[in-house]
Amino acid sequence: MTITAAHIGPFVALAAGILILIMPRLLNYVIAIYLIVIGLIGLNGIYHFVR
């Protein structure tokens, strides 16, 4: 099984949701990190920074 960018998004969302449930004060940081990761995955799909 190969892991692609399409597989990473749901795992990141799941981890973010669990962290928010455990520690609600981390909400701002978790959302910021989530958005950065999803943005980098999206840009990688367009510009192929990492193969």
C-alpha positions in Angstrom: 0.0 0.0 0.0 1.4 3.4 -1.0 0.5 6.5 1.0 -0.4 9.5 -1.2 -1.5 13.0 -0.4 -5.1 11.9 -0.6 -4.5 9.5 2.3 -2.8 12.1 4.6 -5.7 14.5 4.8 -8.2 12.3 6.6 -5.5 11.2 9.1 -4.6 14.8 9.9 -8.3 15.7 10.3 -8.8 12.7 12.7 -5.7 13.6 14.8 -6.8 17.3 14.9 -10.3 16.3 16.0 -9.0 14.0 18.8 -6.6 16.7 20.0 -9.4 19.3 20.1 -11.6 16.9 22.1 -8.8 16.1 24.6 -7.5 19.7 25.1 -10.0 22.4 23.9 -7.4 25.1 24.6 -5.3 23.8 21.7 -8.1 24.6 19.2 -6.3 27.6 17.7 -3.0 25.8 17.3 -4.6 22.6 15.9 -6.6 24.6 13.3 -3.6 26.6 12.3 -1.4 23.5 11.9 -4.2 21.6 10.1 -4.6 24.5 7.6 -0.9 24.7 7.0 -0.6 20.9 6.4 -3.6 20.8 4.1 -2.2 23.8 2.2 1.2 22.2 1.8 -0.5 19.0 0.6 -2.5 20.9 -1.9 0.5 22.8 -3.2 2.5 19.6 -3.4 -0.3 18.2 -5.7 0.1 21.2 -8.0 3.8 21.9 -8.0 5.2 18.4 -6.9 7.7 19.6 -4.3 8.0 16.0 -2.9 7.6 13.0 -5.2 
